Amino acid sequence: MTKRDLVLDVAERLGYTQNEVSAVVQTALDAICDVLAEGGRIEIRNFGVFELKVREARVGRNPRTGESVPITEKRVAIFKPGKALKGQI
């Protein structure tokens, strides 16, 4: 399902226009991105939790040459499904 499909489905279920639903969906996604960019956490009850995980810097290895390669620290967004979502899946 794409964002467009989501907008169409919600607009059909609730009877709003696609433009109204698209604005709401985009605003919700922007809010999630903003909170994650600040290092925060978003918990949506019965759905799941979006949060940041920091992957520490480490030394990797090039599989072709066997040469050591430094890998820098990076922040990664993760999602943990909630109990209700796990039950539906």
PDB file of N, CA, C and O in Angstrom:
ATOM      1  N   MET A   1       0.851  -1.181   0.000  1.00  0.00           N
ATOM      2  CA  MET A   1       0.000   0.000   0.000  1.00  0.00           C
ATOM      3  C   MET A   1       0.887   1.232   0.000  1.00  0.00           C
ATOM      4  O   MET A   1       1.833   1.328   0.783  1.00  0.00           O
ATOM      5  N   THR A   2       0.584   2.155  -0.865  1.00  0.00           N
ATOM      6  CA  THR A   2       1.314   3.415  -0.930  1.00  0.00           C
ATOM      7  C   THR A   2       0.557   4.483  -0.141  1.00  0.00           C
ATOM      8  O   THR A   2      -0.569   4.266   0.306  1.00  0.00           O
ATOM      9  N   LYS A   3       1.196   5.634   0.017  1.00  0.00           N
ATOM     10  CA  LYS A   3       0.529   6.741   0.711  1.00  0.00           C
ATOM     11  C   LYS A   3      -0.736   7.137  -0.037  1.00  0.00           C
ATOM     12  O   LYS A   3      -1.750   7.469   0.577  1.00  0.00           O
ATOM     13  N   ARG A   4      -0.673   7.101  -1.344  1.00  0.00           N
ATOM     14  CA  ARG A   4      -1.848   7.438  -2.182  1.00  0.00           C
ATOM     15  C   ARG A   4      -2.990   6.465  -1.906  1.00  0.00           C
ATOM     16  O   ARG A   4      -4.139   6.882  -1.763  1.00  0.00           O
ATOM     17  N   ASP A   5      -2.681   5.175  -1.830  1.00  0.00           N
ATOM     18  CA  ASP A   5      -3.703   4.166  -1.530  1.00  0.00           C
ATOM     19  C   ASP A   5      -4.320   4.405  -0.155  1.00  0.00           C
ATOM     20  O   ASP A   5      -5.528   4.258   0.031  1.00  0.00           O
ATOM     21  N   LEU A   6      -3.476   4.774   0.802  1.00  0.00           N
ATOM     22  CA  LEU A   6      -3.966   5.066   2.148  1.00  0.00           C
ATOM     23  C   LEU A   6      -4.923   6.247   2.133  1.00  0.00           C
ATOM     24  O   LEU A   6      -5.980   6.206   2.763  1.00  0.00           O
ATOM     25  N   VAL A   7      -4.551   7.299   1.413  1.00  0.00           N
ATOM     26  CA  VAL A   7      -5.405   8.489   1.314  1.00  0.00           C
ATOM     27  C   VAL A   7      -6.750   8.118   0.688  1.00  0.00           C
ATOM     28  O   VAL A   7      -7.797   8.530   1.186  1.00  0.00           O
ATOM     29  N   LEU A   8      -6.729   7.360  -0.375  1.00  0.00           N
ATOM     30  CA  LEU A   8      -7.977   6.952  -1.038  1.00  0.00           C
ATOM     31  C   LEU A   8      -8.859   6.121  -0.111  1.00  0.00           C
ATOM     32  O   LEU A   8     -10.073   6.322  -0.062  1.00  0.00           O
ATOM     33  N   ASP A   9      -8.255   5.190   0.624  1.00  0.00           N
ATOM     34  CA  ASP A   9      -9.011   4.324   1.527  1.00  0.00           C
ATOM     35  C   ASP A   9      -9.656   5.127   2.657  1.00  0.00           C
ATOM     36  O   ASP A   9     -10.837   4.950   2.954  1.00  0.00           O
ATOM     37  N   VAL A  10      -8.883   6.005   3.281  1.00  0.00           N
ATOM     38  CA  VAL A  10      -9.407   6.806   4.395  1.00  0.00           C
ATOM     39  C   VAL A  10     -10.485   7.771   3.895  1.00  0.00           C
ATOM     40  O   VAL A  10     -11.507   7.950   4.556  1.00  0.00           O
ATOM     41  N   ALA A  11     -10.267   8.389   2.744  1.00  0.00           N
ATOM     42  CA  ALA A  11     -11.259   9.317   2.191  1.00  0.00           C
ATOM     43  C   ALA A  11     -12.574   8.597   1.904  1.00  0.00           C
ATOM     44  O   ALA A  11     -13.653   9.140   2.138  1.00  0.00           O
ATOM     45  N   GLU A  12     -12.474   7.385   1.402  1.00  0.00           N
ATOM     46  CA  GLU A  12     -13.679   6.610   1.104  1.00  0.00           C
ATOM     47  C   GLU A  12     -14.401   6.190   2.386  1.00  0.00           C
ATOM     48  O   GLU A  12     -15.629   6.246   2.454  1.00  0.00           O
ATOM     49  N   ARG A  13     -13.646   5.773   3.392  1.00  0.00           N
ATOM     50  CA  ARG A  13     -14.255   5.327   4.658  1.00  0.00           C
ATOM     51  C   ARG A  13     -14.931   6.466   5.408  1.00  0.00           C
ATOM     52  O   ARG A  13     -16.003   6.281   5.984  1.00  0.00           O
ATOM     53  N   LEU A  14     -14.313   7.641   5.405  1.00  0.00           N
ATOM     54  CA  LEU A  14     -14.823   8.750   6.223  1.00  0.00           C
ATOM     55  C   LEU A  14     -15.655   9.767   5.457  1.00  0.00           C
ATOM     56  O   LEU A  14     -16.331  10.598   6.063  1.00  0.00           O
ATOM     57  N   GLY A  15     -15.613   9.710   4.146  1.00  0.00           N
ATOM     58  CA  GLY A  15     -16.409  10.636   3.362  1.00  0.00           C
ATOM     59  C   GLY A  15     -15.805  12.016   3.215  1.00  0.00           C
ATOM     60  O   GLY A  15     -16.520  12.964   2.890  1.00  0.00           O
ATOM     61  N   TYR A  16     -14.507  12.158   3.447  1.00  0.00           N
ATOM     62  CA  TYR A  16     -13.824  13.431   3.242  1.00  0.00           C
ATOM     63  C   TYR A  16     -13.225  13.453   1.849  1.00  0.00           C
ATOM     64  O   TYR A  16     -13.140  12.422   1.182  1.00  0.00           O
ATOM     65  N   THR A  17     -12.808  14.641   1.412  1.00  0.00           N
ATOM     66  CA  THR A  17     -12.170  14.722   0.102  1.00  0.00           C
ATOM     67  C   THR A  17     -10.744  14.188   0.193  1.00  0.00           C
ATOM     68  O   THR A  17     -10.151  14.132   1.270  1.00  0.00           O
ATOM     69  N   GLN A  18     -10.212  13.802  -0.948  1.00  0.00           N
ATOM     70  CA  GLN A  18      -8.850  13.283  -0.977  1.00  0.00           C
ATOM     71  C   GLN A  18      -7.838  14.343  -0.567  1.00  0.00           C
ATOM     72  O   GLN A  18      -6.830  14.025   0.064  1.00  0.00           O
ATOM     73  N   ASN A  19      -8.094  15.595  -0.917  1.00  0.00           N
ATOM     74  CA  ASN A  19      -7.181  16.685  -0.541  1.00  0.00           C
ATOM     75  C   ASN A  19      -7.138  16.870   0.975  1.00  0.00           C
ATOM     76  O   ASN A  19      -6.066  17.069   1.547  1.00  0.00           O
ATOM     77  N   GLU A  20      -8.297  16.805   1.623  1.00  0.00           N
ATOM     78  CA  GLU A  20      -8.343  16.947   3.089  1.00  0.00           C
ATOM     79  C   GLU A  20      -7.587  15.801   3.757  1.00  0.00           C
ATOM     80  O   GLU A  20      -6.779  16.028   4.657  1.00  0.00           O
ATOM     81  N   VAL A  21      -7.845  14.586   3.322  1.00  0.00           N
ATOM     82  CA  VAL A  21      -7.198  13.419   3.924  1.00  0.00           C
ATOM     83  C   VAL A  21      -5.696  13.443   3.641  1.00  0.00           C
ATOM     84  O   VAL A  21      -4.893  13.111   4.513  1.00  0.00           O
ATOM     85  N   SER A  22      -5.321  13.832   2.433  1.00  0.00           N
ATOM     86  CA  SER A  22      -3.904  13.898   2.079  1.00  0.00           C
ATOM     87  C   SER A  22      -3.161  14.874   2.989  1.00  0.00           C
ATOM     88  O   SER A  22      -2.044  14.591   3.422  1.00  0.00           O
ATOM     89  N   ALA A  23      -3.771  16.009   3.279  1.00  0.00           N
ATOM     90  CA  ALA A  23      -3.154  16.999   4.166  1.00  0.00           C
ATOM     91  C   ALA A  23      -2.983  16.439   5.577  1.00  0.00           C
ATOM     92  O   ALA A  23      -1.950  16.657   6.209  1.00  0.00           O
ATOM     93  N   VAL A  24      -3.982  15.724   6.069  1.00  0.00           N
ATOM     94  CA  VAL A  24      -3.913  15.139   7.411  1.00  0.00           C
ATOM     95  C   VAL A  24      -2.835  14.060   7.473  1.00  0.00           C
ATOM     96  O   VAL A  24      -2.038  14.025   8.411  1.00  0.00           O
ATOM     97  N   VAL A  25      -2.812  13.185   6.476  1.00  0.00           N
ATOM     98  CA  VAL A  25      -1.814  12.107   6.449  1.00  0.00           C
ATOM     99  C   VAL A  25      -0.409  12.689   6.377  1.00  0.00           C
ATOM    100  O   VAL A  25       0.481  12.254   7.107  1.00  0.00           O
ATOM    101  N   GLN A  26      -0.202  13.674   5.500  1.00  0.00           N
ATOM    102  CA  GLN A  26       1.123  14.277   5.366  1.00  0.00           C
ATOM    103  C   GLN A  26       1.540  14.992   6.641  1.00  0.00           C
ATOM    104  O   GLN A  26       2.708  14.930   7.026  1.00  0.00           O
ATOM    105  N   THR A  27       0.610  15.667   7.303  1.00  0.00           N
ATOM    106  CA  THR A  27       0.919  16.351   8.552  1.00  0.00           C
ATOM    107  C   THR A  27       1.302  15.348   9.642  1.00  0.00           C
ATOM    108  O   THR A  27       2.228  15.596  10.415  1.00  0.00           O
ATOM    109  N   ALA A  28       0.599  14.228   9.706  1.00  0.00           N
ATOM    110  CA  ALA A  28       0.926  13.187  10.695  1.00  0.00           C
ATOM    111  C   ALA A  28       2.318  12.614  10.427  1.00  0.00           C
ATOM    112  O   ALA A  28       3.100  12.426  11.359  1.00  0.00           O
ATOM    113  N   LEU A  29       2.625  12.341   9.177  1.00  0.00           N
ATOM    114  CA  LEU A  29       3.947  11.808   8.840  1.00  0.00           C
ATOM    115  C   LEU A  29       5.049  12.820   9.125  1.00  0.00           C
ATOM    116  O   LEU A  29       6.124  12.454   9.600  1.00  0.00           O
ATOM    117  N   ASP A  30       4.785  14.090   8.838  1.00  0.00           N
ATOM    118  CA  ASP A  30       5.758  15.145   9.139  1.00  0.00           C
ATOM    119  C   ASP A  30       6.000  15.247  10.644  1.00  0.00           C
ATOM    120  O   ASP A  30       7.136  15.432  11.078  1.00  0.00           O
ATOM    121  N   ALA A  31       4.945  15.128  11.433  1.00  0.00           N
ATOM    122  CA  ALA A  31       5.086  15.195  12.893  1.00  0.00           C
ATOM    123  C   ALA A  31       5.937  14.037  13.403  1.00  0.00           C
ATOM    124  O   ALA A  31       6.785  14.222  14.276  1.00  0.00           O
ATOM    125  N   ILE A  32       5.711  12.849  12.861  1.00  0.00           N
ATOM    126  CA  ILE A  32       6.512  11.686  13.259  1.00  0.00           C
ATOM    127  C   ILE A  32       7.979  11.923  12.909  1.00  0.00           C
ATOM    128  O   ILE A  32       8.862  11.668  13.728  1.00  0.00           O
ATOM    129  N   CYS A  33       8.240  12.405  11.706  1.00  0.00           N
ATOM    130  CA  CYS A  33       9.622  12.685  11.278  1.00  0.00           C
ATOM    131  C   CYS A  33      10.285  13.740  12.162  1.00  0.00           C
ATOM    132  O   CYS A  33      11.451  13.598  12.530  1.00  0.00           O
ATOM    133  N   ASP A  34       9.551  14.790  12.503  1.00  0.00           N
ATOM    134  CA  ASP A  34      10.099  15.865  13.333  1.00  0.00           C
ATOM    135  C   ASP A  34      10.494  15.343  14.718  1.00  0.00           C
ATOM    136  O   ASP A  34      11.569  15.666  15.222  1.00  0.00           O
ATOM    137  N   VAL A  35       9.632  14.545  15.321  1.00  0.00           N
ATOM    138  CA  VAL A  35       9.919  14.010  16.651  1.00  0.00           C
ATOM    139  C   VAL A  35      11.129  13.080  16.595  1.00  0.00           C
ATOM    140  O   VAL A  35      11.993  13.138  17.469  1.00  0.00           O
ATOM    141  N   LEU A  36      11.198  12.231  15.582  1.00  0.00           N
ATOM    142  CA  LEU A  36      12.339  11.324  15.452  1.00  0.00           C
ATOM    143  C   LEU A  36      13.632  12.095  15.187  1.00  0.00           C
ATOM    144  O   LEU A  36      14.687  11.721  15.700  1.00  0.00           O
ATOM    145  N   ALA A  37      13.564  13.157  14.399  1.00  0.00           N
ATOM    146  CA  ALA A  37      14.751  13.964  14.109  1.00  0.00           C
ATOM    147  C   ALA A  37      15.300  14.619  15.371  1.00  0.00           C
ATOM    148  O   ALA A  37      16.503  14.853  15.481  1.00  0.00           O
ATOM    149  N   GLU A  38      14.415  14.914  16.326  1.00  0.00           N
ATOM    150  CA  GLU A  38      14.831  15.509  17.598  1.00  0.00           C
ATOM    151  C   GLU A  38      15.287  14.458  18.595  1.00  0.00           C
ATOM    152  O   GLU A  38      15.694  14.794  19.707  1.00  0.00           O
ATOM    153  N   GLY A  39      15.222  13.183  18.210  1.00  0.00           N
ATOM    154  CA  GLY A  39      15.641  12.106  19.103  1.00  0.00           C
ATOM    155  C   GLY A  39      14.538  11.596  19.996  1.00  0.00           C
ATOM    156  O   GLY A  39      14.805  10.850  20.939  1.00  0.00           O
ATOM    157  N   GLY A  40      13.298  11.981  19.723  1.00  0.00           N
ATOM    158  CA  GLY A  40      12.170  11.578  20.552  1.00  0.00           C
ATOM    159  C   GLY A  40      11.599  10.220  20.187  1.00  0.00           C
ATOM    160  O   GLY A  40      12.150   9.490  19.364  1.00  0.00           O
ATOM    161  N   ARG A  41      10.504   9.909  20.807  1.00  0.00           N
ATOM    162  CA  ARG A  41       9.835   8.625  20.634  1.00  0.00           C
ATOM    163  C   ARG A  41       8.343   8.872  20.471  1.00  0.00           C
ATOM    164  O   ARG A  41       7.779   9.735  21.143  1.00  0.00           O
ATOM    165  N   ILE A  42       7.705   8.125  19.587  1.00  0.00           N
ATOM    166  CA  ILE A  42       6.266   8.256  19.375  1.00  0.00           C
ATOM    167  C   ILE A  42       5.614   6.921  19.674  1.00  0.00           C
ATOM    168  O   ILE A  42       5.968   5.895  19.093  1.00  0.00           O
ATOM    169  N   GLU A  43       4.661   6.948  20.586  1.00  0.00           N
ATOM    170  CA  GLU A  43       3.948   5.727  20.951  1.00  0.00           C
ATOM    171  C   GLU A  43       2.477   5.901  20.589  1.00  0.00           C
ATOM    172  O   GLU A  43       1.807   6.807  21.085  1.00  0.00           O
ATOM    173  N   ILE A  44       1.985   5.024  19.717  1.00  0.00           N
ATOM    174  CA  ILE A  44       0.583   5.032  19.323  1.00  0.00           C
ATOM    175  C   ILE A  44      -0.035   3.767  19.908  1.00  0.00           C
ATOM    176  O   ILE A  44       0.254   2.660  19.453  1.00  0.00           O
ATOM    177  N   ARG A  45      -0.877   3.935  20.908  1.00  0.00           N
ATOM    178  CA  ARG A  45      -1.467   2.800  21.612  1.00  0.00           C
ATOM    179  C   ARG A  45      -2.128   1.821  20.652  1.00  0.00           C
ATOM    180  O   ARG A  45      -2.793   2.228  19.699  1.00  0.00           O
ATOM    181  N   ASN A  46      -1.947   0.556  20.900  1.00  0.00           N
ATOM    182  CA  ASN A  46      -2.488  -0.550  20.114  1.00  0.00           C
ATOM    183  C   ASN A  46      -1.957  -0.601  18.694  1.00  0.00           C
ATOM    184  O   ASN A  46      -2.435  -1.402  17.890  1.00  0.00           O
ATOM    185  N   PHE A  47      -0.984   0.232  18.365  1.00  0.00           N
ATOM    186  CA  PHE A  47      -0.382   0.179  17.026  1.00  0.00           C
ATOM    187  C   PHE A  47       1.103  -0.126  17.144  1.00  0.00           C
ATOM    188  O   PHE A  47       1.571  -1.147  16.640  1.00  0.00           O
ATOM    189  N   GLY A  48       1.855   0.765  17.816  1.00  0.00           N
ATOM    190  CA  GLY A  48       3.276   0.514  17.977  1.00  0.00           C
ATOM    191  C   GLY A  48       4.048   1.748  18.386  1.00  0.00           C
ATOM    192  O   GLY A  48       3.478   2.795  18.694  1.00  0.00           O
ATOM    193  N   VAL A  49       5.368   1.597  18.379  1.00  0.00           N
ATOM    194  CA  VAL A  49       6.261   2.652  18.836  1.00  0.00           C
ATOM    195  C   VAL A  49       7.311   2.927  17.755  1.00  0.00           C
ATOM    196  O   VAL A  49       7.943   2.007  17.235  1.00  0.00           O
ATOM    197  N   PHE A  50       7.483   4.207  17.431  1.00  0.00           N
ATOM    198  CA  PHE A  50       8.560   4.650  16.559  1.00  0.00           C
ATOM    199  C   PHE A  50       9.620   5.272  17.456  1.00  0.00           C
ATOM    200  O   PHE A  50       9.310   6.116  18.296  1.00  0.00           O
ATOM    201  N   GLU A  51      10.876   4.854  17.280  1.00  0.00           N
ATOM    202  CA  GLU A  51      11.943   5.461  18.066  1.00  0.00           C
ATOM    203  C   GLU A  51      13.264   5.380  17.318  1.00  0.00           C
ATOM    204  O   GLU A  51      13.374   4.691  16.303  1.00  0.00           O
ATOM    205  N   LEU A  52      14.265   6.092  17.828  1.00  0.00           N
ATOM    206  CA  LEU A  52      15.584   6.092  17.223  1.00  0.00           C
ATOM    207  C   LEU A  52      16.494   5.123  17.951  1.00  0.00           C
ATOM    208  O   LEU A  52      16.433   4.981  19.173  1.00  0.00           O
ATOM    209  N   LYS A  53      17.329   4.470  17.187  1.00  0.00           N
ATOM    210  CA  LYS A  53      18.340   3.599  17.749  1.00  0.00           C
ATOM    211  C   LYS A  53      19.674   4.096  17.208  1.00  0.00           C
ATOM    212  O   LYS A  53      19.788   4.418  16.026  1.00  0.00           O
ATOM    213  N   VAL A  54      20.667   4.157  18.062  1.00  0.00           N
ATOM    214  CA  VAL A  54      21.989   4.601  17.633  1.00  0.00           C
ATOM    215  C   VAL A  54      22.854   3.357  17.439  1.00  0.00           C
ATOM    216  O   VAL A  54      23.069   2.578  18.367  1.00  0.00           O
ATOM    217  N   ARG A  55      23.340   3.193  16.222  1.00  0.00           N
ATOM    218  CA  ARG A  55      24.275   2.100  15.937  1.00  0.00           C
ATOM    219  C   ARG A  55      25.680   2.633  16.176  1.00  0.00           C
ATOM    220  O   ARG A  55      26.104   3.599  15.542  1.00  0.00           O
ATOM    221  N   GLU A  56      26.388   2.003  17.085  1.00  0.00           N
ATOM    222  CA  GLU A  56      27.720   2.451  17.466  1.00  0.00           C
ATOM    223  C   GLU A  56      28.698   2.295  16.308  1.00  0.00           C
ATOM    224  O   GLU A  56      28.502   1.471  15.415  1.00  0.00           O
ATOM    225  N   ALA A  57      29.754   3.105  16.341  1.00  0.00           N
ATOM    226  CA  ALA A  57      30.823   2.986  15.358  1.00  0.00           C
ATOM    227  C   ALA A  57      31.528   1.649  15.570  1.00  0.00           C
ATOM    228  O   ALA A  57      31.669   1.181  16.700  1.00  0.00           O
ATOM    229  N   ARG A  58      31.968   1.042  14.472  1.00  0.00           N
ATOM    230  CA  ARG A  58      32.637  -0.252  14.574  1.00  0.00           C
ATOM    231  C   ARG A  58      33.579  -0.427  13.393  1.00  0.00           C
ATOM    232  O   ARG A  58      33.612   0.385  12.469  1.00  0.00           O
ATOM    233  N   VAL A  59      34.330  -1.494  13.450  1.00  0.00           N
ATOM    234  CA  VAL A  59      35.226  -1.810  12.349  1.00  0.00           C
ATOM    235  C   VAL A  59      34.620  -2.981  11.584  1.00  0.00           C
ATOM    236  O   VAL A  59      34.382  -4.050  12.147  1.00  0.00           O
ATOM    237  N   GLY A  60      34.373  -2.765  10.293  1.00  0.00           N
ATOM    238  CA  GLY A  60      33.844  -3.820   9.447  1.00  0.00           C
ATOM    239  C   GLY A  60      34.958  -4.393   8.591  1.00  0.00           C
ATOM    240  O   GLY A  60      36.120  -4.005   8.712  1.00  0.00           O
ATOM    241  N   ARG A  61      34.588  -5.309   7.737  1.00  0.00           N
ATOM    242  CA  ARG A  61      35.583  -5.929   6.883  1.00  0.00           C
ATOM    243  C   ARG A  61      35.054  -6.015   5.455  1.00  0.00           C
ATOM    244  O   ARG A  61      33.927  -6.460   5.237  1.00  0.00           O
ATOM    245  N   ASN A  62      35.856  -5.594   4.487  1.00  0.00           N
ATOM    246  CA  ASN A  62      35.498  -5.710   3.084  1.00  0.00           C
ATOM    247  C   ASN A  62      35.558  -7.195   2.713  1.00  0.00           C
ATOM    248  O   ASN A  62      36.622  -7.807   2.809  1.00  0.00           O
ATOM    249  N   PRO A  63      34.432  -7.784   2.292  1.00  0.00           N
ATOM    250  CA  PRO A  63      34.429  -9.223   2.017  1.00  0.00           C
ATOM    251  C   PRO A  63      35.307  -9.634   0.832  1.00  0.00           C
ATOM    252  O   PRO A  63      35.771 -10.774   0.784  1.00  0.00           O
ATOM    253  N   ARG A  64      35.541  -8.741  -0.114  1.00  0.00           N
ATOM    254  CA  ARG A  64      36.375  -9.085  -1.279  1.00  0.00           C
ATOM    255  C   ARG A  64      37.861  -9.098  -0.952  1.00  0.00           C
ATOM    256  O   ARG A  64      38.601  -9.997  -1.351  1.00  0.00           O
ATOM    257  N   THR A  65      38.279  -8.065  -0.206  1.00  0.00           N
ATOM    258  CA  THR A  65      39.717  -7.927   0.050  1.00  0.00           C
ATOM    259  C   THR A  65      40.126  -8.352   1.451  1.00  0.00           C
ATOM    260  O   THR A  65      41.305  -8.610   1.695  1.00  0.00           O
ATOM    261  N   GLY A  66      39.174  -8.430   2.377  1.00  0.00           N
ATOM    262  CA  GLY A  66      39.501  -8.752   3.758  1.00  0.00           C
ATOM    263  C   GLY A  66      40.039  -7.555   4.517  1.00  0.00           C
ATOM    264  O   GLY A  66      40.423  -7.678   5.680  1.00  0.00           O
ATOM    265  N   GLU A  67      40.072  -6.396   3.867  1.00  0.00           N
ATOM    266  CA  GLU A  67      40.598  -5.179   4.465  1.00  0.00           C
ATOM    267  C   GLU A  67      39.633  -4.626   5.520  1.00  0.00           C
ATOM    268  O   GLU A  67      38.419  -4.667   5.325  1.00  0.00           O
ATOM    269  N   SER A  68      40.161  -4.112   6.630  1.00  0.00           N
ATOM    270  CA  SER A  68      39.347  -3.496   7.669  1.00  0.00           C
ATOM    271  C   SER A  68      38.831  -2.146   7.187  1.00  0.00           C
ATOM    272  O   SER A  68      39.564  -1.372   6.572  1.00  0.00           O
ATOM    273  N   VAL A  69      37.548  -1.873   7.476  1.00  0.00           N
ATOM    274  CA  VAL A  69      36.919  -0.631   7.050  1.00  0.00           C
ATOM    275  C   VAL A  69      36.188  -0.030   8.246  1.00  0.00           C
ATOM    276  O   VAL A  69      35.355  -0.699   8.857  1.00  0.00           O
ATOM    277  N   PRO A  70      36.490   1.242   8.595  1.00  0.00           N
ATOM    278  CA  PRO A  70      35.765   1.859   9.710  1.00  0.00           C
ATOM    279  C   PRO A  70      34.325   2.202   9.299  1.00  0.00           C
ATOM    280  O   PRO A  70      34.090   2.740   8.217  1.00  0.00           O
ATOM    281  N   ILE A  71      33.392   1.889  10.160  1.00  0.00           N
ATOM    282  CA  ILE A  71      31.977   2.214   9.932  1.00  0.00           C
ATOM    283  C   ILE A  71      31.586   3.209  11.019  1.00  0.00           C
ATOM    284  O   ILE A  71      31.720   2.927  12.210  1.00  0.00           O
ATOM    285  N   THR A  72      31.106   4.367  10.599  1.00  0.00           N
ATOM    286  CA  THR A  72      30.789   5.429  11.556  1.00  0.00           C
ATOM    287  C   THR A  72      29.462   5.160  12.270  1.00  0.00           C
ATOM    288  O   THR A  72      28.631   4.374  11.814  1.00  0.00           O
ATOM    289  N   GLU A  73      29.297   5.834  13.395  1.00  0.00           N
ATOM    290  CA  GLU A  73      28.050   5.760  14.156  1.00  0.00           C
ATOM    291  C   GLU A  73      26.923   6.368  13.330  1.00  0.00           C
ATOM    292  O   GLU A  73      27.132   7.345  12.611  1.00  0.00           O
ATOM    293  N   LYS A  74      25.718   5.785  13.436  1.00  0.00           N
ATOM    294  CA  LYS A  74      24.569   6.394  12.755  1.00  0.00           C
ATOM    295  C   LYS A  74      23.290   6.137  13.531  1.00  0.00           C
ATOM    296  O   LYS A  74      23.180   5.184  14.302  1.00  0.00           O
ATOM    297  N   ARG A  75      22.323   7.022  13.299  1.00  0.00           N
ATOM    298  CA  ARG A  75      21.013   6.909  13.938  1.00  0.00           C
ATOM    299  C   ARG A  75      20.048   6.270  12.946  1.00  0.00           C
ATOM    300  O   ARG A  75      20.025   6.631  11.769  1.00  0.00           O
ATOM    301  N   VAL A  76      19.249   5.312  13.434  1.00  0.00           N
ATOM    302  CA  VAL A  76      18.326   4.575  12.579  1.00  0.00           C
ATOM    303  C   VAL A  76      16.943   4.596  13.224  1.00  0.00           C
ATOM    304  O   VAL A  76      16.811   4.360  14.425  1.00  0.00           O
ATOM    305  N   ALA A  77      15.909   4.879  12.422  1.00  0.00           N
ATOM    306  CA  ALA A  77      14.532   4.839  12.920  1.00  0.00           C
ATOM    307  C   ALA A  77      14.068   3.386  12.941  1.00  0.00           C
ATOM    308  O   ALA A  77      14.271   2.648  11.977  1.00  0.00           O
ATOM    309  N   ILE A  78      13.437   2.977  14.056  1.00  0.00           N
ATOM    310  CA  ILE A  78      12.903   1.618  14.154  1.00  0.00           C
ATOM    311  C   ILE A  78      11.439   1.674  14.564  1.00  0.00           C
ATOM    312  O   ILE A  78      10.976   2.666  15.126  1.00  0.00           O
ATOM    313  N   PHE A  79      10.726   0.608  14.279  1.00  0.00           N
ATOM    314  CA  PHE A  79       9.320   0.496  14.647  1.00  0.00           C
ATOM    315  C   PHE A  79       9.114  -0.817  15.372  1.00  0.00           C
ATOM    316  O   PHE A  79       9.534  -1.871  14.894  1.00  0.00           O
ATOM    317  N   LYS A  80       8.467  -0.754  16.526  1.00  0.00           N
ATOM    318  CA  LYS A  80       8.117  -1.950  17.281  1.00  0.00           C
ATOM    319  C   LYS A  80       6.598  -2.055  17.297  1.00  0.00           C
ATOM    320  O   LYS A  80       5.936  -1.179  17.854  1.00  0.00           O
ATOM    321  N   PRO A  81       6.030  -3.093  16.707  1.00  0.00           N
ATOM    322  CA  PRO A  81       4.574  -3.208  16.685  1.00  0.00           C
ATOM    323  C   PRO A  81       4.004  -3.433  18.091  1.00  0.00           C
ATOM    324  O   PRO A  81       4.634  -4.067  18.938  1.00  0.00           O
ATOM    325  N   GLY A  82       2.796  -2.897  18.320  1.00  0.00           N
ATOM    326  CA  GLY A  82       2.111  -3.060  19.589  1.00  0.00           C
ATOM    327  C   GLY A  82       1.395  -4.403  19.668  1.00  0.00           C
ATOM    328  O   GLY A  82       1.331  -5.153  18.695  1.00  0.00           O
ATOM    329  N   LYS A  83       0.866  -4.681  20.837  1.00  0.00           N
ATOM    330  CA  LYS A  83       0.212  -5.964  21.086  1.00  0.00           C
ATOM    331  C   LYS A  83      -0.986  -6.206  20.162  1.00  0.00           C
ATOM    332  O   LYS A  83      -1.147  -7.305  19.632  1.00  0.00           O
ATOM    333  N   ALA A  84      -1.816  -5.193  19.971  1.00  0.00           N
ATOM    334  CA  ALA A  84      -3.002  -5.351  19.113  1.00  0.00           C
ATOM    335  C   ALA A  84      -2.601  -5.598  17.664  1.00  0.00           C
ATOM    336  O   ALA A  84      -3.216  -6.416  16.981  1.00  0.00           O
ATOM    337  N   LEU A  85      -1.579  -4.898  17.195  1.00  0.00           N
ATOM    338  CA  LEU A  85      -1.121  -5.088  15.823  1.00  0.00           C
ATOM    339  C   LEU A  85      -0.528  -6.494  15.647  1.00  0.00           C
ATOM    340  O   LEU A  85      -0.779  -7.153  14.638  1.00  0.00           O
ATOM    341  N   LYS A  86       0.243  -6.942  16.613  1.00  0.00           N
ATOM    342  CA  LYS A  86       0.797  -8.288  16.551  1.00  0.00           C
ATOM    343  C   LYS A  86      -0.307  -9.336  16.508  1.00  0.00           C
ATOM    344  O   LYS A  86      -0.195 -10.348  15.815  1.00  0.00           O
ATOM    345  N   GLY A  87      -1.380  -9.076  17.263  1.00  0.00           N
ATOM    346  CA  GLY A  87      -2.507 -10.005  17.288  1.00  0.00           C
ATOM    347  C   GLY A  87      -3.233 -10.101  15.963  1.00  0.00           C
ATOM    348  O   GLY A  87      -3.745 -11.163  15.609  1.00  0.00           O
ATOM    349  N   GLN A  88      -3.281  -9.005  15.228  1.00  0.00           N
ATOM    350  CA  GLN A  88      -3.957  -8.995  13.917  1.00  0.00           C
ATOM    351  C   GLN A  88      -3.114  -9.646  12.838  1.00  0.00           C
ATOM    352  O   GLN A  88      -3.639 -10.207  11.876  1.00  0.00           O
ATOM    353  N   ILE A  89      -1.814  -9.568  13.003  1.00  0.00           N
ATOM    354  CA  ILE A  89      -0.933 -10.123  11.993  1.00  0.00           C
ATOM    355  C   ILE A  89      -0.799 -11.569  12.264  1.00  0.00           C
ATOM    356  O   ILE A  89      -0.095 -12.270  11.537  1.00  0.00           O
TER     357      ILE A  89
END
